[in-house]
Structures are given as structure tokens and as C-alpha cells.
């Protein structure tokens, strides 16, 4: 008979498969749609919507109060918890939407952009929709049912956002094409989720249930609020002192750097958080999972950041056009910190899974302060200066978040860095491959598009060999068992070659 531990591992692995599939497809779609929209719209259009998103993101965070995360984290969840969470989410959604409608002129005055008033009021509807769908989404995550979530997210993005935004951009709606695209996506996602996830919608505000939900939810909200300031403070400073066009350029640089991390984190946060929450009283299992995921993340983040920094000039001009050239140098600077950005996120997942949200909050406060101060100082030197200030703050958060996760899981820094050594080796080899291909093709005057494709392809092959080689280690047995048969044969062949190798990089054994 299957043990609870095996059952959880199996469900988490299956959930990760669906989450990863949805993430890969979503990343490809988002990338393609962004390229198309960047050709149809201007940096100012993107900057306008980005400033509106700053206000809406903050309101969404405060208006949710961590209810969804609390539903996922609760060790024991009753029907009264679900009813109370749903009622509270709807009330908060309506209240937040009403507040945005009333406060839109003030927000526009702070940003010195009057066009934000109608945009904010239009998008306030998404808060009502979000209040209705919060609990359903949390229940999907809690049950590790990412198959439904995968179809829901991809379908709403393709039909709701991509279809509407692209059509309106072609019709010359400017920034409003992004606004209506986001609104239609929220509408479609909410309707689909209500149809897929059936739960009690009976109004209830139980006192004990509110206390249970708020005990974790408020801590998660405070941590999320500070993290939001840290992630968006630089954009606010750029918009306030450098203008909407600069916001569009800087946001494109940060989004490109963050693209691999965004889709990795969507997989890790969605699967790792509920899985670790179920074993939060078993530090040995948490330690093993944390170190394994650190290896996988490092194996993706390191090579991705190196290749993106090398190809940044070609990537930006080939995909988005010469009007986005101001993105190149900030992107290269941010890529230098992107590796640490990807890894520090894992520490936050471990802390939240163990209920240590208030400890993590302290780290987030210092991080947010460093982002604001660094961005303000760096803004004197333009967008590259802002990027450098943010990079320094990211390095701090990598150390602070790592220390917290290591303390919770009982891991040492020596072991933590040891599991990253192989990723660093693959990063160096991949970057060297990219540089060689780049120089060779530049010497024969190949076109930018040809060089970009060749560099990315060659780097991907080098990285792929290194990644498959690592999957042959015993610690990744559970992951290998879920691979397609043909891919598994490749991993096994790599394992046979490993017998003849004398390399010093041997995967550490983790407590089981």
C-alpha cells in the first residue's frame, strides 16, 4: 500500500508536470504576444499601463489579506473555513474596487498622469472578479490539481488577453488595448474557474474561522506588501522622475530578465508551497526538497542569465525594434543579479510553508528599503543606475532569505553552495559556447536574426547536455520516473557515460 509520503511525492510530481507544462506554454505565448504588441505599441503605451498596474497591484495585495494563501496553508480546512474565506474575499473585492474608483484622481496626481484615472476605474472591475475566484484558485493549489489550472490559465490568456489586446492594438487603441485585454482575461478566467471548482458559496463570517485565516493571512499580506514595494519601488521612481517612456523601457528590461524566473517560480510556488506546507513539521523532508529544487533552479537560472546578457543587444533590436534600444544596458546589469533573484525566492517559499511569515517579513522590509534607496541614487545616472541599485538589493536578499531557509531546514551554507557548483560549471561552459558562436558569426557578417538563433540554439544544446547529465544522479530518481520514455533513455545513456568519468563534481547525498 502506498505510504502518505509516497502519495504526496507522487501528487506533487504530477502537479509539477502539469504546472511546468502550463508554464512553458504560457511563457511561449506570453513572449510571442509581447513581441507582437511591442511592434504595434510604443514604450509610452506600455509605461502607462505599467504605472496603473503599480496602483492595482498594491490594492490587490491589501484587498486580499492573504486569504488564498491561508486556505492553502491551513493544516485542517473545514467547510466553514471555505465559506468564510469566500464571503470575506467577495466583500474585500467589492470594497477595494469601490476604493479605487474613488481614489483614482489622487493616484493620477501622485503619478502626474491624468490618463490613469479612467484606466484605473475600468480595471477596478477585476477586483470584484478576483474576490469571487480567490477561494476556487486556492482550493486547486491545495489539492495540487494543476491540470485544471493549466487549462484555465492558458485558455483565458489566449482568448481573453492575447486575442483582445492584439486586435485592439491593430485597430490603434494604444494603451487601452492592454487595458481591455487584461479585463477580458479576468472575466473569462473567473467564469471558467467557477465552473471547474465547485465549493460552497453560502455567506458566512465565522469568528473562529476568521481568526484561523487571519492568523496566517495578515502575516502573508504584510510580507507580500513589503515584497511588492521591493519589486515595484524602482518602477515607481523611474516613472515619477524619468517619464512614461522610461518606465516602458525599464519594465521591458526587468521583464526580460525576470522571464525565466517568472515561469520557474510559478511552477515552484504553485507546487512547492502546498507540498511543503503538508510536511512543515518534518525538517528533513523539507531540507531534501529545498536542496533538490535549488539545484534545478540554479541549473536553469545561471545559463539563462548568462546567455541573455551576452545576446541582449541582438535580442532587443531583433524582437522589439530599434525604439527599445534603451533596454539593453539595464537588461545586462539586471541579468548579473538574475541568478540570485531566482534563488532567493525559494527561501521565501520555505519560510511561508513553515508558517514563518513574520520572520521573512523583516528580511523583506530591509530589501524594500534597499531597492528604494538604490533606485533613487541610481536614477541620477539613468536607467543603468537604477538597475545597478536594484542589483545590490537583490544580493542582500539572496543572503538574508538563504539564511532563513537554511535555519528552518537545518542546512549549512557549505552544503547549500555545494549543490550549486555543478550549475556554475554548466553556466560557464554555456556562456563560453554562446560567446564563441557570437564572435564567429559576427566575423562573417551574419544577420542579427541568424546570430541570435544560432547562439540560442548552440547554448541550449550545451545546457541540455549538462542538465540531462545531472538528471542521471540518484537524487533525481523520482523526477526521472515521470519523464517520457524516449527522454528517459537519453538520461540512462548519460548515466552509462558517467561510469567512465573522473570528474570531481559528485552530487551530495541528502537526508531521506
N, C-alpha and C positions, 0 to 999 in steps of 0.2 A: 504493500500500500504506500502511496506517495506521502512523504512527510510534509508538514506545513512549510518547512524551509524550502524543500524542493518545489512545492506548489507555487510559492511566492517567486522563486527564481524563474520558474517556467513562465509564469504570467508576466513577470517584469521583462523577461527577454522577449516574449511575444509582443508585449506592448511596445518595447523599444524598436522592434522591427517595423511595426506599423507607424510609430512616431517618426522613425528615421525615413521611411518611405515617403510619408507625407511631407517631411521637412525637405527632402531632396527635390521632390516635385514642386513644392511650394517655392523653394529657392530658385529653381529654374524659371518658373512662371513669373515670380516677382522680378527677377533680373531682366527677363525679356520685356516685361511690361514697363519697367523703369527706363530701359533704353529707348523704347518707343516714345514714351511720354517726354523724356529728356530731349528728344528730337523735335517734338511738337510744341513743347512749352519752354519757357525761359527760366533761368535761375531765380528771377524775382517771383515767378508764379509758385515755384517750389518753396521759396523762402516765406511767402505769405502764408501758405498752408502750414508750414513748419511752425511759425510763431503761434498760429491758432492751436496747433497740436500741443504746444507747451502748456497753454492755459487748460486745455481739455484734459491733458494727461494728469495734471495736478488735481483737477477737480474729480477725475475718475478715481484716483487713488484715495482721496479723502472721502469721497462719496460711497466707496465700497466698504471701508473699515475692515478689510481683511476677512470678510465673511466667507468667500470662496475658499481661501487657504485654511480657515478654521474648520470648514466642513471636511476637507481632505485630511487634516492633521488629527482630528478627534479620534482617540482610540476606540471609543464606543459611540456610535451615531444612531440615535433613535428617530422615529418618525416625527416626534415633536421638535427635535433639532432641525429637521428638514423644513417643517412648516414655519418655524420661527425664522430660520435663515431666509426663506423665500419671501416672507412678509416684510422682513426688515430690508432686504435688498430692493424690493419694489418701492417701498417708501423712500429709501435713500436715493434711488434713481430719479424719482419724480421731484424730490426736494432739490437735488443737485441741478437738474435741468432747469427748474424754475430760478434757481440762484444765478445760473449762467446767463439766462435771458435778462435778468435784472442788472447784473454786474458787467455785461459786455462793454458798455461805454467806458467804464473805469479801466478795464483791461486794455482796451484800444488806446486809451490816453497814456497808460504806462508804456505801451509799446510804440506810441506815437504813430499808429497806423489805423486810421478810421475805417478802412475796409474790413478790419477784423470784426466789427460789430455784427453785420449780417451773417458773416461766416460762422461766428460763434453761436449765434442764435439758431441758425439752421442745424448745426451739428449737435446742439443740446438734446435733440431727439434721441441721439444714440445712448444717452444715459438712461432714459426710460427703457429702451430695448435691452441695455445691459443689465438693468435691475431684474428684468424678467428672466434672463438667461444665465445669471450668475450661478445659481444652485445647480442647474442642469449640467453646466460645464464642470463644476466641482465634483459632482457625482460620477461623471465619466472618468475624470482623473483618479478619483478614489478607487474605482473598480478596475483601473488600468485598462479600460476599454478604449484604446486609441484607434481602433479600426473605424468606429463611428465618427470619432473626432477628426480623423484624417479626411474622410469623405466630406464631412461638414465644412471644414476649413477650406479645402481646395475648391469645392463647389461654389461656396459663397464668394471666394476671391475671384474665380474665373468669370462667373456670371454677374456677380454684383459689382465688384470693383473694376476688374480689367475691361469687361465689356462696356460698362457705362462710362468710365473715365476716358478710355481711348476714343470712343465715339464722340463724346463731347469735346475732347481736345481737337479732334479733326474738324469739328464744327466751330472751332475758335472760341470756346468758352473760357479759355485761360485757366486761372486758379480754380474757378468754380467746377471745372471738370473733375478735379481731385476731390472737391467737397462732396459733390453728388455721388461720386464713385464710392467714397467711404460710407456715406449714408445708406446707399442701396446695399452695400455689403453687410452692414449691421442688420438691416431689415431682413435680408434673406437668411443670414446665419441664425437669428433669433427664431424665426418661423420654423426652420429646419430642426433646430435643437429641441424646441417644444414638441415637435412631432416624434423625434427619436427617443427622448428621455422623458419617461412618464414618472412623475412624482407628485405627491400631494401638494396642492396649491391652496389648501384651506388656511385662511388668515389666522395667525396665532403669534403672540408675543409672550412666550412663557418666561417667567422671571429666572428660573434656574438655567433654562436653555440659553437665554441671553448672556448670563454670567459665564457659562461654559464657552460660548462662541467669542465673546468679547475678551476673555482672558488671554486667548492667543491672538485673536483678530486685531486688537488695538496695538499690540506689540508689533505684529507684522505690518500694520499700516504705518506706524511711526518709522519703522525700518525702511519700508518702501518709500515713504515720503522723503526721507533723507537721501536715499539712493536715487530718487527721482531728481532731487536738486543736484546731486553729484553728476548725473548723466545728462542733465539739460541746462545746468547753470552756464556752461560755456556757450551754448547756443543763444541763450538769452542775452549774454554780454555782447556777443557778436551782432545780434540783431539790434540791440539798443545803441551801440556805438559805431557799428560798421555798415548798417543798412541791410535791406531785404536781399539784395543780390549776393552779399557776402554770406548771409545765412544759407542761401541755396547752395553756394559753393562749399562752405564748411560742412553742411549737412551731408552733401554728396560724398565728401572725403571720409567723414566719420561712418557713414552708412556702408561704404565700400570696405573699409577696414573691419567693420563690425559684422559684415555679411556672413563670413564663415562661422563666427561666434554666435550670431543670432540663431542660426538654424541648428547648431550644435546644442546651444542652451535650451532651445525649445524641446529637443529630444531629452536632454538630461534633466531639466527642471520638471518636465511632464512625467517622466518615468522614475527618476531617482528620488524625487521628493516624497511621493506617496509610498514608494518601496522602502525607503529608509525610515519613514515615519512608523512603519509597521514593525521595525526591528530597533527602534530607538533605545531600547533598554539592553541591547546586545552590542557593545562597542566593538567586539572582534569582527562581527559581520559587517558593521559599518566601516571599520578600518579597511577590510578587504575590498569592499565595493568602492570606497573612496580612492584607494591607490590604483585599482584597475581602471576606473574612469579617468583618473588623472593621466595615466599612460595613454589612453585612447585620445583624450583631448589634446595632449601635447603633440601626439603624432599627427594631428590634423592642423592645429593652430600654428606650430612652428614653420613647417614648409609653406603653408598658405600665406602667412605674413611675409616671409622672405621673397617668395615669387611675386606677390602683389607689389612689394616695394620696388623690386627690380623692374617690373613691367609698367609701373604707374604712368609714365608719360604716354606710352603706347595705348594702354588700357583706356585712359580718359579720352584722348583725342579720337581713337578709333570708334569707341562705343557712343560717346556723348557729343562729340564735335568740338571744334576749337573754342567755342564760347565757355567751355568748362575747364580751360587750362589752369585757372587759379586753384583748382582742386589738387593738382599734382603734388606740390611740396608738402602741404598739410597731410595728405594721404601717406606719403612716405614716412613722415615723422610719427604719425599715429600707428603705422604698421610696426614701428620699433617697439611700441608698447602693447601691441595687439596680443602677443603671446601671453603676457602676464594678465591681460584683460580676460582672456578666455579661462585661465586657471583660477583666478580669484573668485570667479562666480561659483565654483564648486564648493568653496568654503562656506559661502552663504547658504547653499542648499543643505549642507551637513548641519549647520547651526539651526536652521529652521526645522529640519526634520527632528532634531533633538529637543526642540522647544526653547532653544537658547536665543530667542529673537532680541531680547534686550541687551545681551552681551554684544551681539552683532551690530546692534543699533549704535553703540559707542564708536565702533570702527567706521560706520557709515557717516557719522557726524564729522569726524576728522577728515574723512575722504572728501565729503562735500565741501568742507571749508577749504581744503587744498585746491579743489577744482575751481572754486570761485576766485580765490586769491591768485592762483596760477593763470587763469584766463584773463583777469583784469590786468595783471602785469604784462602778460604776453600780448594782449591786444594792442599795446603800443607799437609792436613790431608786425602787426597784421595777422593774417590767419596762421602763418607758420609759428608765430609766437604763441598764439592761443593753443595750437596743437602741442607745442613743447611743454607748456604749463600743465595741460591735461595729462600728458605722458608721465610727468613726475608724480602727479597724484595717483595714477594707476599703479606705479611701482610701490608706493606706500601701501595701497590697498591689497596688493598681492602678498606683501609680508604680513600685514595685520590679519587678513582673512585666512591666510595659510596657518598662522599661529593658532587661531581659534579652532580651525578644523583639526589640526594635529593634536590639540589638547583634548578635544571631545573624543577623538578616535584612538588616543593613546599612541600616536605615531611620532617618530623623530624626524627632524629636518634632514638628517643624513639619509634615511630611507626615502623620504619624500623627493629629494633631489636625485637619488639613485634611480628611481623609476622613470626619471625624465632624461637620463643620459642617452638612451637609445634614440629618443626623439630628437635630441640635439644633433646626434650624428647624422640622422636622416635629413634634418634641416640643412646641415652644411653641404651634404652631397647634392641635395635637390637644388639649393641655391647655386652651387658651382655649375651644375648642369644647365640651369637657366642662363647664367652669365656666358657660358661658352657658346650656346646656341645663339644668344642675342648678338654677341660680337661677330660670330661667323656670318650671320645673315646681314648684319649691318655692313660688313665689308664688301658684300656683293650687291649692295643697294637694293635689297628686297623691300617690298612694300610694308607699311606698318601692320596691316592686317595679317600678312603672311608671317611676319616675325612674331606677332602676338600669338597666333595659333600654334606656330612651331614651338615657341618657348613653353607655352602652357602644356602642350601635348608631351613634349620631352620631359618636363618636370613632373607631370602626372605619372608617367611611366616609371620614372625613378622612384618617386614617392610610393607608387603602388607596390613595387617590388619590396621595398622596405617594410611597408605596412603588412603585406601578406606574410613576410618572413616572421614578423613579431606575432602574428596570429597563431603561428605554429607552436608557441610556448604553452606549457601545461595550464597556466593560469587562465587562458582564454578558451578552455575546452567547452564551456557552456555556450559561448558565442559561436564557436566553430560548428557545434552541433546544429545550429539554426541556419547555417549557410546553405545556399543551393549546392546540389551535388557536384556540379562541374567546378564551381569555385572551391569546394572542399578538396577536390582532387589536386588543385593547384597548391593549396596550403600544405597538403600531405607531401607533395613533391619537394616543396621548400623544406619541410621537416627532414626529408631524406638527405638533402644537401647539407643541412645543419650538422649532421653527424660528422662530416668531414671538415667542418670549420674549426678554427682555433681562436676565434675572436674573443676578446675579453668581456664583451657585453652579455652577461647572463642575467636573465630575469630573476629578481629576488622572489623568494617564496614568502607568501603572505599567510598569516594565521587563517585557518579554515574553520 
